Amino acid sequence: MKNLNWKTLSQKYLLQDRWIKVRADVCEMPNGQIIEPYYTLEYPNWANVTALTPEREIVLIRQYRHAYGEAILELPGGAVDPGEPEMEAVQRELLEETGYVGENWEEIARVSPNPANHNNLSISFLCLNARKTTEQKLDTGEEIEVVLMSIEEVKQLLNENKLVQSMHVASLFYAMRKLGEL
């Protein structure tokens, strides 16, 4: 196969904050063409979970997403802290956002949020026997409603295109496949 990889000739950070870095690169394509600037968004990896209760309900969260301008349904999850194992990060996020813990954890997918300009991955997990053990412990700026839905209700939302978080839609696809629900 033909080599299509670009060479990075230089990099300059335009913004460096806790959750995002914005980088302007000078790149050379294999044919010698120079692309300048090429913007890359650096994020930590993200992890999310399809948590299934013993009653076969999926633990979802509903929260306001400012860039989208609406409160939406999503899977529990968040950023993986530096040096933190991904499974520990998603277990922490599930507990903080919902008060639930689960068993039989399994990584089911790794997808790129946007390989054109994001450098991170979104890692998806499935856990079974999720049960509420405590109250939510939300971060500053979080207001999250926990929503339990049957597998059939979630499938209906997917069929009606009512779940808009694309990485979570992909996660639900992998979870449904794993659960034999496709």
Steps between C-alpha positions, in 0.01 A plus 500: 500500500608853426644700793252778573650614831591865547821625662467756777762767438414722795242547774385808690255497790239775477309400815585269789230449760402221740276307257617620158808607312480661157800447277589650161722267298696545181468173308646354183293260293672206323478694171697788656206738544522706821186541712522799732345538750335169578313522830497207741291482817672304776267349759546230762344167412132468591327194642130413520293203614184318408399391850224238512300444819378153612158610366665549156471878511774720360628776728495825302563856603336820383694824513523835327763525229576866435652471151194303388265729692279229651484241775561159343505133597845342515691214654689567822864581439765764480866581463775259598742676736874483418639163611155366593402163355201542270284246681563673833407833341169374370418322826569828682282694256211252529508528880535881505237573235240239596581342838513159325766229506510193279657159444650307210669797334616456142653738248289477185630772265761767429395770257640835393267795566630672185823366348532806277590732786463327841794302639307298762290187522163424654509166679171318556423250773213269584419411859232274636303491826523875548335606822465826688714506814531871581390848401661689214824688567492755221785729399458876505300600194324164468127456537409147397173310501524119511260327260441123489366358174432153374709365215191527277450867593864578420471314168194712421694820574777379269249413227343845530841674494436657842843430647740756355831429677668308217763325712228375733289382208802299384545365855137392513542320167793299639313433826184386321709272280674353805164449676349329192247781458564596136 
